[in-house]
């Protein structure tokens, strides 16, 4: 080495040679499509992969040991390069690890070469697991070994001469690179024990219970898992940190995929928060089998970072919103592709067809996750440059702000351009979030989430230090991002709010329930203006996982969510969609809920049921500008009280409504249509509506859809047109209430069109009673499209015979 070389380049050459070797060794074992292999054949395939991996690992250990021989020889001379103690410390237990894995490899290789289904290998894995104590000693010595190697590299020129060119027999490894190279190799044993445990799990999965290897592999896996759990807490901080100039550790605190807004375009980024800086990176495209690499787009030292404060007079950059229709079209495509994949699997079609479908699915899900977020999260560098991210949840935005502000209290910053490049390269190793939430990244046995209705009672909260005006919101995930679903009333001037409010939340493949607690600020002068919005202050946040097994019990389950010293008490109960959406046959003649609409209108001598007219009137009086009207859940107890009042024809129902939250009134109207024994569009005509909306010729579609609509019984038609006009008026205030025609169609479509049980495509005895098939999701989306079609029509022409009836009926 005649001149200093870039440590990054030299290190990459060394690691690349390992990757090429590993790739060649694994190539043969990957020629057979995995999908076509039986369980016992899969055993051989897994073992072939283990052999290739072991050979690569042994080459790593050999490279690590190469400098040790000349160093030991020099230690016996009058001018030793390193002392015997230093050599022992740096290479502690590495020779033993090499011998253990060499013996394992030598034992496994002939057995795989002479393969039969009864071939035994469990004893080799059991013995390997029993020697994990050597790894324990290696891990315990790891930090001392690293410190000693670093000091020797910096202080001893002879050490550089000996190490130069030795590793892997190459001539390009210079003194400046040796420490970085040694660091990378020293990670290998730590990585190895983790990877071996995962592979052992795969091997056990493909070993029949009756096979003699099964109990031996079980024992080996148990030992490995116990060992991993014992060292995990020690390894994680080391892998998530790297030494900086002053000797402190730059540690990764948090990372996530985010959508960045760049000159009006949405770009997928991977964002890393370190102890002293905030780094935005882009994952490079993988070419020619190379490993993952990141490209740093920009970074901000935490000492220079602030959250953009927007002045009243300052122009806030417009966020390009994607129309709801486009997002829904993506969801329809996703459900269709999932349905196609399941159909191909049932038909035992070739893996190539399924792989093509999975690729299409990944593309559509990635596009949806890129286009759906619309909540701004802005960071500002004091040199004047600002950056905007788009996220879907206030929960995530608050979490990032909290983590950054906490770290800003204790951080110092120093970063050279070389260190920046090294840091960016290390992101592949340091990252904790490896994949965006796509179906293709999930295991086959992983839960697809819950479909149905989750009833949540927000009871009370304790732990607030001073009296405030407090309320909570509830969020659930759907299609990979979070949506706000419910909001409690504001409980004024208290430290212990007792809301005791129940909400019914619709779930679409949901896995997580989040709760955020806010302090309502009525003094507009005190509102914090960040990201261009006036926001109430978040007092706490927390979440619970929606476990399908735990929620199969239909009883209420109480839980407590802790958040920054505050505890919120909840109760939850889940009802799967195939049970919650059943229409029950009418068994009563009195009341209005669950009674045929023709009976109600005849009894009332009206064209539109009284309950529909009253709810619409109240919402138009004071709910047209309510954010999320019809989408945000009302309090379930208020809805049930209104239901009971309408059923007994309570004369004070209008007074009750005037005192209730407008979301409860909206919920009552939705519940009325949901509990009709037959949908407003009727069971008889529902299949025709579903076929009509699928027509591609716009002229034929309009003719078909209008003729079907006008074929509805008069009470159904008149009530629908009355509701339709109301929903259009709601959508006219979309800029305020955030409810587009599409949002309203999503809420009301299944409610107005869902057929009775005898006509539904829901399986009578579903094999997975708490999830839903993608074919059912497609049916729901078809119902949404039918309603959206009528909402988007400017006028609905009607024959003279109907027109007078409609005009009369709506003059309430």
C-alpha positions, 0 to 999 in steps of 0.5 A, spaced: 500 500 500 503 506 497 498 511 499 492 511 504 486 508 501 479 509 502 477 504 508 470 503 505 472 501 498 477 496 501 472 493 506 467 492 500 472 488 496 473 483 502 466 483 503 464 482 496 469 476 495 465 473 501 458 474 498 460 472 491 463 465 494 456 464 498 452 466 492 456 460 488 455 455 493 448 456 494 447 457 486 446 449 485 441 448 491 437 453 489 435 450 482 429 446 484 423 451 485 421 450 493 414 450 491 415 443 488 418 440 493 415 435 498 417 436 506 422 431 506 425 433 500 425 440 503 430 437 508 435 436 503 434 443 500 435 446 507 441 442 509 444 443 502 443 451 504 446 450 511 452 446 508 454 452 503 453 457 509 458 453 513 463 453 508 462 461 507 463 462 515 469 457 515 472 462 510 470 468 514 474 465 521 480 463 517 480 470 514 480 472 521 485 467 524 490 469 518 494 475 522 494 470 528 500 466 526 505 471 524 503 475 530 504 469 535 511 467 531 513 474 533 511 474 540 517 469 541 522 474 539 526 479 542 522 484 538 514 482 539 509 486 535 504 484 540 504 481 547 502 474 548 496 477 552 494 482 547 494 476 541 490 472 546 485 478 547 484 479 540 483 472 537 479 469 544 476 463 542 476 464 535 480 458 534 475 454 538 469 456 534 473 454 527 474 447 530 467 446 532 464 448 525 470 445 521 468 438 525 460 440 524 461 441 517 466 435 516 460 431 519 454 434 515 457 434 508 458 426 507 451 425 510 448 430 505 452 427 499 449 420 501 442 422 502 436 418 503 429 420 507 431 416 513 438 420 513 440 422 520 443 429 522 440 431 529 446 428 533 450 433 529 446 439 531 445 437 538 452 437 539 453 444 535 448 447 540 451 444 546 458 447 545 454 454 545 458 456 551 464 458 547 460 463 543 458 466 550 465 466 552 466 470 545 461 475 546 463 476 553 470 478 551 467 482 545 468 489 547 475 488 550 477 485 543 475 491 539 478 496 544 485 492 544 485 491 536 483 498 535 489 501 540 494 496 536 492 498 529 493 506 531 499 505 535 503 499 532 506 500 525 509 493 525 502 490 526 500 494 520 505 491 516 504 484 518 496 485 517 497 488 510 495 483 505 494 477 509 487 477 510 484 472 504 491 472 501 490 479 498 495 484 497 490 490 497 488 490 505 492 496 507 493 499 515 487 504 514 483 498 513 485 493 517 481 495 523 474 496 519 475 489 516 477 486 523 470 489 526 466 486 520 469 479 521 468 479 528 461 480 527 460 474 524 460 469 530 454 473 533 450 473 526 452 466 525 448 464 532 442 468 530 442 465 523 443 458 525 437 458 530 433 460 524 435 455 519 434 450 525 427 452 525 426 451 518 429 444 518 425 442 524 419 445 520 420 440 514 422 434 519 416 429 520 414 428 528 415 421 526 422 422 524 428 420 529 431 427 528 425 430 530 426 430 538 434 431 537 432 437 533 427 440 538 432 439 543 438 443 539 433 449 537 431 449 545 438 450 547 439 455 541 433 459 543 435 459 550 442 462 549 439 467 544 435 470 549 440 470 554 445 474 550 440 478 546 440 484 550 447 485 550 448 484 543 443 489 540 446 495 543 453 493 540 450 492 533 446 498 533 452 503 535 458 505 532 464 508 535 465 516 533 471 520 533 471 522 541 470 515 543 462 515 544 458 511 541 453 513 535 447 509 537 441 508 532 435 510 536 429 509 531 428 507 524 422 507 519 420 507 512 417 514 510 414 518 504 418 524 503 415 530 499 420 532 494 418 538 489 411 535 489 413 528 488 412 522 493 418 518 494 419 512 499 425 513 504 428 510 510 429 515 515 434 513 521 434 517 528 441 516 531 443 519 538 446 525 534 443 526 527 437 525 523 439 521 516 434 520 510 436 515 506 434 511 499 435 504 498 439 503 492 437 498 487 440 491 487 444 489 481 448 483 479 446 480 486 450 485 490 447 486 497 443 492 500 446 499 500 443 505 502 444 512 499 444 518 503 439 523 501 441 528 506 442 529 514 441 534 519 445 534 526 440 534 532 443 540 534 441 544 528 434 541 527 427 544 529 420 542 527 417 548 522 413 553 526 408 556 521 407 563 521 400 565 520 402 569 514 407 564 511 405 560 505 404 552 507 406 548 501 400 544 498 400 537 499 398 533 493 392 529 495 390 523 491 383 522 490 379 517 494 377 514 488 384 512 486 386 509 493 380 505 492 381 502 485 388 500 488 385 497 494 380 493 489 386 491 485 390 488 491 384 484 493 383 481 486 390 479 486 390 476 493 384 472 491 387 470 484 393 468 488 389 463 493 385 461 487 392 459 484 394 455 490 388 451 491 388 449 483 396 447 485 398 451 479 406 452 478 410 457 482 411 462 476 404 464 476 404 465 483 410 469 483 408 473 477 401 475 481 405 476 488 410 481 484 403 485 482 401 485 489 407 488 491 407 493 486 400 495 488 401 495 495 407 499 495 403 504 490 398 504 496 403 506 501 406 511 497 400 515 495 395 514 502 399 518 507 397 526 507 399 528 514 405 533 514 411 532 518 416 537 517 423 538 519 427 544 519 435 545 519 437 552 521 441 553 515 434 554 512 433 548 508 426 544 510 424 537 509 417 534 508 414 527 510 407 525 509 405 520 514 398 517 516 397 518 523 398 523 529 401 517 533 407 516 529 408 524 528 408 525 535 413 519 537 418 522 532 418 529 535 418 526 542 424 521 540 428 527 537 426 532 542 429 528 548 435 526 544 436 534 543 437 535 550 444 531 551 447 530 544 453 533 541 455 532 534 461 531 529 461 528 523 466 528 517 464 526 510 468 519 510 464 518 517 458 520 513 459 514 508 461 509 513 455 511 517 450 510 511 453 503 509 452 501 516 445 502 515 443 496 512 446 492 518 443 497 523 436 497 521 431 495 525 425 495 520 427 491 514 421 491 510 415 496 508 408 492 510 407 488 504 403 482 504 409 479 500 414 480 506 409 476 511 410 469 513 404 464 510 402 463 517 402 470 519 395 473 521 392 477 515 388 481 521 381 482 523 375 483 519 369 485 522 367 490 528 371 492 534 367 495 540 371 499 544 369 502 551 373 508 553 372 508 561 377 513 564 384 515 565 388 517 571 395 520 572 394 527 569 398 532 573 394 538 572 386 539 570 385 539 563 380 539 558 381 532 555 379 527 550 381 521 546 381 518 539 382 511 536 386 509 530 386 502 527 391 500 521 388 498 514 392 496 508 398 497 511 397 504 514 393 507 520 386 511 520 382 515 525 376 511 527 373 515 533 373 520 538 370 521 545 367 527 548 371 533 551 371 532 559 373 539 562 377 541 567 379 534 570 385 530 572 381 524 572 376 523 566 371 518 566 368 518 559 365 511 559 363 511 552 363 505 547 364 505 540 363 501 534 369 501 529 370 497 523 376 493 522 379 491 515 385 487 516 387 490 522 392 488 527 393 494 532 388 499 536 392 505 538 389 510 543 391 518 543 389 522 549 389 530 547 388 536 551 383 541 548 386 548 547 380 553 547 384 559 547 387 560 540 392 564 541 396 558 545 395 553 539 402 550 537 402 551 529 406 546 527 406 543 520 401 548 518 396 545 522 393 548 529 393 542 533 391 540 540 397 537 545 398 530 545 398 528 553 399 521 551 399 515 546 399 507 547 397 501 543 395 494 543 395 488 538 389 485 536 390 478 537 385 473 533 386 468 538 384 472 544 379 476 541 375 469 539 371 470 546 365 474 544 365 477 552 368 483 553 376 484 555 378 489 560 385 492 559 389 498 561 394 502 556 400 505 560 402 512 556 408 517 559 405 516 567 398 516 564 393 510 564 387 509 560 382 503 562 379 500 556 374 494 554 374 491 547 369 486 544 370 483 537 365 480 532 367 478 525 364 481 519 360 474 517 356 475 524 356 482 525 353 484 518 347 479 518 341 481 516 335 478 521 328 477 519 323 481 521 320 478 527 316 484 530 311 489 527 312 495 532 318 500 532 322 502 526 329 498 527 329 491 524 322 492 521 321 492 513 321 499 511 314 499 507 311 497 514 314 503 517 312 508 512 305 505 511 304 506 519 307 513 519 303 515 512 309 518 510 314 516 504 320 517 508 321 514 515 320 519 520 327 516 523 331 518 517 328 525 516 329 527 523 336 524 523 338 528 516 335 534 519 339 534 525 345 533 521 344 538 516 342 543 522 349 542 526 353 537 523 355 539 516 362 541 518 363 536 523 370 533 521 369 525 519 361 526 519 358 518 518 366 516 518 367 517 525 364 513 530 358 515 535 358 513 542 354 507 542 350 508 549 347 514 546 346 511 539 342 505 543 338 510 547 336 514 541 334 507 538 330 505 544 327 512 543 325 511 536 322 504 537 317 507 542 316 513 538 318 517 544 315 525 543 322 527 546 326 524 541 328 531 538 330 534 544 334 528 546 338 529 539 339 536 540 343 534 546 347 529 543 353 529 539 352 529 532 356 523 531 351 519 535 346 521 530 349 519 524 351 513 527 343 512 529 342 513 522 347 508 519 344 503 524 337 503 522 339 502 515 344 496 517 338 493 521 333 493 516 331 486 514 332 487 507 337 492 504 334 498 501 336 496 494 332 489 495 335 482 495 332 481 489 335 486 485 342 486 488 345 481 484 343 486 478 346 492 481 352 488 482 353 486 474 350 493 472 356 496 475 361 492 472 359 494 465 364 497 461 360 501 456 358 507 460 351 508 456 349 501 457 351 502 464 347 508 465 341 505 462 342 499 466 343 502 473 337 507 472 332 502 470 334 498 476 334 504 481 327 505 478 325 498 479 325 499 487 319 499 491 316 506 492 318 507 499 325 504 498 326 509 492 324 515 495 328 514 501 334 512 497 333 519 493 332 523 500 338 520 503 342 521 496 341 528 496 343 529 503 349 525 502 351 530 496 350 536 500 355 533 506 360 532 500 359 539 498 363 541 505 368 536 503 374 542 504 371 542 512 368 535 514 373 531 509 368 527 507 368 526 499 363 522 495 367 516 495 368 517 503 360 517 504 360 511 499 365 507 503 361 508 509 354 507 506 355 502 500 355 496 504 349 498 509 344 500 503 346 494 499 349 488 503 344 482 502 340 478 507 344 472 509 341 467 504 343 471 498 350 473 501 357 470 499 359 469 506 361 462 507 356 459 512 361 455 516 367 459 515 374 455 516 377 462 519 371 465 523 374 471 525 378 473 518 375 475 511 376 472 504 378 477 499 372 475 495 368 478 500 372 484 500 371 485 493 363 484 494 364 490 499 368 494 494 362 493 489 357 495 493 361 501 494 362 502 487 354 502 486 353 507 491 358 512 488 355 511 481 349 514 483 352 519 488 356 522 482 350 522 477 348 530 477 341 528 476 337 522 476 331 522 471 325 519 473 318 518 469 312 522 470 309 517 474 314 517 479 316 524 479 310 527 483 311 521 488 318 523 489 317 531 490 311 530 495 315 525 499 321 529 500 317 535 502 317 533 509 
